[in-house]
Structure formats: C-alpha cells, structure tokens
Amino acid sequence: MIFQKGISAILMLTVVVLFPWAVRAEETLTPVDTHETRVKVIAKDMYTMESDASSMPGEVAVNRSDLSLEYATKAFDVLPVTFGFSYRHIDIKEDVPVELPSHLEGLQFLAGAKFPMPFVESDVYFMGFDLMPSWYTDDGSLDNSAFRLPFRLYGIYKPSDTFLFVLGATINANADTAVTPIIGFNYQPDDHWNFHLATSEPTISYKLTENWSVFGEYGAILDEYEVTRANQSGVVLKVREASFGGGLKYVIEEWLDASISTGAAVGRRLAYRDNVGKVDVDGAPYIKARLSFKF
C-alpha cells in the first residue's frame, strides 16, 4: 500500500509540474515514434546453447522467453504517455558445483511520459520519464522484499522525423549497479537503411524488399533476482550477459512481422550478490525467434 501511494504521488506530481509545458507545445510536439500504433505486443524466445563454465567443472545452457505489451496514448490530448507490462522466464540447465535456481521469473510494469524540455524554447528538445515497478524472483511471487522501483530519465533531441538522439540514465537504488547510462540514436538515411539504436532492442537493418530485411542486433542483460539458496530466502542472484548477432525479418502484414536471428552470447555470469558462489560461463551460440503485433 505504501508503494502504491508513493507511485501515485510521483505520477500526480509529474503531471502537475509538466502539464504547463505540454500545453505550451501542443502545436509542435510530435511523438518520438511517429507511427500511429497504439498497442504493441512482442513475443521472443532465445536459446543459448550449452557451454563450459570457467574455472570449474560443468556446463550451462539457458533458454529465455519474453512477452511484452505496450499501450501509447495522449493524456488530456496533449501529453504522450505509455503504459506497459513485460514478463520474462529463464530456464537454466546446469551441472556446476554452485547451487543455482532451475528457473527465474521477472515481472515489470511501465508508466512513462514524454514532454517538451522544460525552460527550453524549442520544438526539437524533449524529455522522458518512466517508472518501472518490478519483481524479479525464482518463483514468480510478488513479495514486498522483491519489489523494486527503478526509473529512467532521459533527454531527446529530434531535429527531424529521420533522426533522434537520446541521452539519460536508469536509476535502481536497490541494485548493485545503481545507475545504468542510456545513450543511442535512431537514423533512417533512406528507404533501405535503418539505424534503430535508441531502444532496448538495438538493430541496424537493411530493407531488401517491401517484406524482407536483414539486420544486425545487440542485446545486454544486467538483472538481479531474489531467490532461495539452500533454504535461505531473499538471496540476490545477479545475471549478466551480452549478445551480438544478425538475422532476417519478414513483414507478414503492416501490423505483423516475424524474425529469426543467431549469434553469440558473451560475458555471461551468474553471481550471488553476497559473493557466496559465482559462475562465469564461456561464450556460446544462440538462436532467437521474435514475433511482433501492432494495432
């Protein structure tokens, strides 16, 4: 209840403080994403093949499934706001001497807004603020001890519909890495190339036909899960990974596309925050399938 009241107070304060700037720029403010999509659903499954653990006997294989839903609209017909939900399930197959959970589950909600940059008389500078209440555990529970309230604050420079630059940070006071920088840009120089790097799914793509495109991709994970280890609850397991690859995307309909990609997962580590147990895993090939709906 305390967390719910806190979230409501922050959202109300955000609206009260920022609404005057939103009204001032009603004629010039355009959404950062210029398409008219209101709802987006993305389903992904990524399997990282079995590879050796470093400095200890055993092997580790991981399968990660993600489902996200996002709804975008305008509050008061002026202020672009986004609400979202995402769910992550990770299966861990291993035979290492360190005790690890067989699976991990993450649940996150999103409430965010974009608005003109305060105190700046320009229609190309914006700001974004997102609240992301989260529960990351090994059993899918919504325990108070597992509750986290990360948020991100970022500036946006958008001089045209083909270029956008983002700079900011994600803050999670309860995490071992409390501040994670945000930096990236989106750029579409022509009808074929698309640099989509200001996103949680960075890609560089080249359009072959109206339906087919090839792409390169990058991904990173830096998550913390509250798990049970040897009957001790509330232990925090840190999961780290980076991935590089490429694939093929097919646009089935304007509102539906599918892709498949492959590459290498590197920098893999599962480590307990209390330093009692750590597993570094060698790099391994991955294969990923993705399906996206837009309404």
C-alpha positions as CSV (number, residue, x, y, z in Angstrom):
1,M,0.0,0.0,0.0
2,I,2.9,2.4,0.8
3,F,4.5,1.6,-2.5
4,Q,1.2,2.2,-4.3
5,K,0.7,5.6,-2.6
6,G,4.2,6.6,-3.5
7,I,3.8,5.7,-7.2
8,S,0.5,7.7,-7.3
9,A,2.1,10.7,-5.7
10,I,5.0,10.7,-8.1
11,L,2.7,10.4,-11.2
12,M,0.5,13.2,-9.9
13,L,3.5,15.5,-9.3
14,T,4.8,14.7,-12.7
15,V,1.5,15.7,-14.4
16,V,1.1,18.9,-12.3
17,V,4.7,20.1,-12.9
18,L,4.9,19.2,-16.6
19,F,1.4,20.0,-17.9
20,P,2.1,23.7,-18.5
21,W,5.0,22.9,-20.8
22,A,2.9,20.3,-22.6
23,V,0.1,22.8,-23.2
24,R,2.6,25.4,-24.5
25,A,4.0,23.0,-27.1
26,E,0.7,21.3,-28.1
27,E,1.0,22.6,-31.7
28,T,4.6,21.5,-32.1
29,L,5.1,18.4,-30.0
30,T,5.2,15.2,-32.1
31,P,5.6,11.7,-30.6
32,V,9.1,10.3,-30.6
33,D,7.7,7.4,-32.6
34,T,5.8,8.9,-35.4
35,H,3.6,5.9,-36.4
36,E,0.0,5.7,-35.2
37,T,0.4,2.4,-33.3
38,R,-1.5,2.4,-30.0
39,V,-0.8,-1.2,-28.9
40,K,2.3,-3.2,-29.4
41,V,2.8,-6.9,-28.4
42,I,6.2,-8.6,-28.7
43,A,7.0,-12.3,-28.0
44,K,10.6,-13.5,-28.1
45,D,12.4,-16.8,-27.3
46,M,16.2,-17.1,-27.2
47,Y,18.1,-20.3,-26.6
48,T,21.7,-20.1,-25.7
49,M,23.4,-23.4,-26.3
50,E,25.3,-25.4,-23.7
51,S,28.8,-24.2,-22.9
52,D,31.5,-24.8,-20.3
53,A,31.7,-23.0,-17.0
54,S,35.0,-21.2,-16.5
55,S,37.3,-22.2,-13.6
56,M,35.1,-25.1,-12.6
57,P,33.6,-28.3,-13.9
58,G,30.2,-28.4,-15.6
59,E,28.2,-26.8,-18.3
60,V,25.3,-24.3,-18.5
61,A,22.5,-23.8,-21.1
62,V,19.9,-21.1,-20.9
63,N,16.5,-20.6,-22.6
64,R,14.9,-17.1,-22.2
65,S,11.3,-16.2,-23.1
66,D,9.9,-12.7,-23.1
67,L,6.5,-11.3,-23.5
68,S,5.7,-7.5,-23.5
69,L,2.7,-5.4,-24.1
70,E,2.8,-1.6,-24.5
71,Y,0.0,0.9,-24.9
72,A,0.6,4.5,-26.0
73,T,-1.9,7.4,-25.9
74,K,-2.1,11.1,-25.1
75,A,-3.2,12.4,-21.6
76,F,-5.5,15.4,-22.0
77,D,-5.0,15.0,-25.8
78,V,-1.6,16.7,-25.2
79,L,0.9,14.7,-23.2
80,P,2.3,11.4,-24.8
81,V,2.1,8.7,-22.2
82,T,2.9,5.0,-22.3
83,F,1.8,2.1,-20.1
84,G,3.3,-1.4,-20.4
85,F,3.8,-4.8,-19.0
86,S,6.6,-7.3,-19.5
87,Y,7.2,-10.9,-18.4
88,R,10.4,-12.9,-18.5
89,H,11.0,-16.5,-17.9
90,I,14.5,-18.1,-17.9
91,D,15.2,-21.8,-17.7
92,I,18.7,-22.8,-16.5
93,K,20.1,-26.2,-17.3
94,E,23.4,-26.8,-15.5
95,D,25.6,-29.3,-13.7
96,V,28.0,-26.9,-11.9
97,P,29.0,-27.2,-8.2
98,V,27.4,-23.8,-7.4
99,E,23.8,-24.1,-6.4
100,L,21.7,-22.2,-9.0
101,P,17.9,-22.0,-9.4
102,S,16.4,-24.0,-12.2
103,H,14.4,-21.0,-13.5
104,L,14.0,-17.3,-13.0
105,E,10.9,-15.1,-13.5
106,G,10.7,-11.3,-14.0
107,L,7.6,-9.2,-13.9
108,Q,7.7,-5.4,-14.7
109,F,5.2,-2.7,-15.2
110,L,5.8,0.6,-17.0
111,A,4.3,4.1,-16.8
112,G,6.0,6.8,-18.7
113,A,5.6,10.2,-20.3
114,K,7.4,12.4,-22.9
115,F,7.1,16.1,-22.8
116,P,8.9,19.3,-24.1
117,M,12.2,20.1,-22.4
118,P,11.4,22.5,-19.6
119,F,12.7,26.0,-19.8
120,V,13.8,25.5,-23.4
121,E,12.0,27.4,-26.2
122,S,12.5,24.8,-28.9
123,D,10.4,22.2,-30.6
124,V,13.3,19.7,-31.1
125,Y,14.2,19.0,-27.4
126,F,12.1,16.7,-25.2
127,M,12.4,14.7,-22.0
128,G,11.2,11.3,-21.0
129,F,10.4,9.9,-17.6
130,D,9.5,6.2,-16.9
131,L,8.6,4.4,-13.7
132,M,9.1,0.6,-13.8
133,P,7.9,-1.2,-10.7
134,S,9.3,-4.7,-10.8
135,W,9.5,-8.1,-9.2
136,Y,12.4,-10.5,-10.2
137,T,12.3,-13.8,-8.4
138,D,12.8,-17.6,-8.9
139,D,9.1,-18.4,-8.2
140,G,7.0,-15.6,-9.7
141,S,5.9,-14.2,-6.3
142,L,5.1,-10.6,-5.6
143,D,6.7,-10.4,-2.2
144,N,7.5,-6.9,-0.8
145,S,11.1,-7.9,-0.3
146,A,11.5,-8.5,-4.1
147,F,9.8,-5.2,-5.1
148,R,12.0,-2.7,-6.9
149,L,11.1,0.7,-8.3
150,P,13.7,1.6,-11.0
151,F,13.1,4.7,-13.1
152,R,14.7,6.3,-16.1
153,L,15.1,9.9,-17.0
154,Y,16.4,10.9,-20.5
155,G,16.7,13.8,-22.9
156,I,15.7,13.6,-26.5
157,Y,16.9,15.6,-29.5
158,K,14.7,15.2,-32.5
159,P,15.5,17.7,-35.3
160,S,13.6,15.7,-37.9
161,D,11.5,12.6,-38.5
162,T,14.6,10.7,-39.6
163,F,16.9,11.4,-36.7
164,L,16.6,11.1,-33.0
165,F,19.3,11.2,-30.2
166,V,18.7,10.0,-26.6
167,L,20.9,10.5,-23.5
168,G,20.0,9.7,-19.9
169,A,20.2,7.1,-17.2
170,T,18.2,4.3,-15.5
171,I,18.3,4.5,-11.7
172,N,17.7,1.5,-9.5
173,A,18.7,2.3,-5.9
174,N,18.4,-1.3,-4.7
175,A,20.6,-2.8,-7.4
176,D,24.4,-3.5,-7.1
177,T,24.8,-1.3,-10.3
178,A,22.5,1.6,-9.2
179,V,23.0,3.8,-12.3
180,T,23.0,2.5,-15.9
181,P,23.6,5.0,-18.7
182,I,21.2,5.4,-21.6
183,I,22.7,6.6,-25.0
184,G,21.7,5.9,-28.5
185,F,20.2,7.3,-31.7
186,N,17.7,6.4,-34.4
187,Y,18.6,7.3,-38.0
188,Q,16.9,6.5,-41.3
189,P,19.0,8.0,-44.1
190,D,17.0,6.4,-46.9
191,D,14.3,3.8,-47.7
192,H,16.7,0.9,-47.2
193,W,18.9,1.6,-44.2
194,N,17.5,2.0,-40.6
195,F,19.8,2.6,-37.6
196,H,17.5,1.8,-34.6
197,L,19.8,2.2,-31.6
198,A,17.8,4.3,-29.2
199,T,15.8,1.3,-27.9
200,S,16.0,-1.8,-25.7
201,E,16.5,-3.9,-28.9
202,P,19.2,-2.1,-30.8
203,T,19.4,-3.1,-34.5
204,I,20.9,-1.9,-37.8
205,S,18.7,-3.1,-40.7
206,Y,18.7,-3.1,-44.5
207,K,15.5,-3.4,-46.4
208,L,15.8,-5.9,-49.3
209,T,12.1,-5.8,-50.5
210,E,8.8,-4.5,-49.2
211,N,8.6,-7.6,-47.0
212,W,12.2,-8.8,-46.3
213,S,15.1,-7.2,-44.5
214,V,18.3,-8.3,-42.9
215,F,19.6,-6.9,-39.7
216,G,22.4,-6.9,-37.1
217,E,21.5,-6.9,-33.4
218,Y,22.9,-6.3,-30.0
219,G,21.5,-7.2,-26.6
220,A,22.5,-6.9,-22.9
221,I,21.2,-8.2,-19.6
222,L,22.1,-6.8,-16.2
223,D,19.3,-8.1,-13.9
224,E,19.0,-9.1,-10.2
225,Y,16.7,-11.8,-8.9
226,E,15.6,-12.6,-5.4
227,V,16.0,-16.4,-5.0
228,T,16.1,-19.1,-2.4
229,R,19.5,-20.8,-1.9
230,A,19.9,-23.8,0.4
231,N,16.7,-22.9,2.2
232,Q,17.9,-19.3,2.6
233,S,15.3,-17.0,1.1
234,G,15.9,-13.4,-0.1
235,V,19.3,-14.1,-1.6
236,V,20.1,-11.9,-4.7
237,L,21.4,-13.5,-7.8
238,K,22.9,-11.2,-10.5
239,V,22.6,-12.3,-14.1
240,R,24.8,-10.7,-16.7
241,E,25.1,-11.3,-20.5
242,A,25.8,-9.5,-23.8
243,S,24.9,-10.8,-27.2
244,F,25.8,-9.9,-30.8
245,G,24.2,-11.4,-33.9
246,G,22.1,-10.9,-37.0
247,G,19.1,-12.3,-38.8
248,L,16.3,-12.0,-41.2
249,K,12.9,-10.2,-40.8
250,Y,9.7,-10.7,-42.7
251,V,6.8,-8.3,-42.6
252,I,3.7,-10.5,-42.9
253,E,1.2,-7.6,-42.7
254,E,1.6,-4.0,-41.8
255,W,0.7,-4.9,-38.2
256,L,2.5,-8.2,-38.0
257,D,6.2,-9.2,-38.5
258,A,8.4,-12.1,-37.6
259,S,12.2,-12.5,-37.4
260,I,14.8,-15.1,-36.7
261,S,18.4,-14.4,-35.7
262,T,21.6,-16.1,-34.5
263,G,24.9,-15.0,-33.0
264,A,27.0,-15.3,-29.9
265,A,26.2,-14.7,-26.2
266,V,29.3,-13.5,-24.3
267,G,30.3,-12.0,-21.0
268,R,28.0,-14.5,-19.2
269,R,27.9,-14.6,-15.4
270,L,25.6,-15.8,-12.7
271,A,26.8,-14.5,-9.3
272,Y,25.3,-14.2,-5.9
273,R,25.5,-10.6,-4.5
274,D,26.8,-11.8,-1.1
275,N,29.8,-13.3,-3.0
276,V,29.0,-16.9,-1.9
277,G,29.0,-18.5,-5.3
278,K,29.8,-17.3,-8.8
279,V,29.6,-19.0,-12.2
280,D,31.3,-17.5,-15.3
281,V,30.2,-19.2,-18.4
282,D,32.0,-19.3,-21.7
283,G,30.5,-17.7,-24.8
284,A,28.1,-19.8,-26.8
285,P,25.9,-19.6,-29.9
286,Y,22.3,-18.5,-29.6
287,I,19.2,-18.7,-31.8
288,K,16.3,-16.3,-31.3
289,A,12.8,-16.0,-32.7
290,R,10.7,-12.9,-32.4
291,L,7.0,-12.1,-33.3
292,S,5.6,-8.5,-33.1
293,F,2.0,-7.3,-33.3
294,K,1.0,-3.7,-33.8
295,F,-2.6,-2.4,-33.5
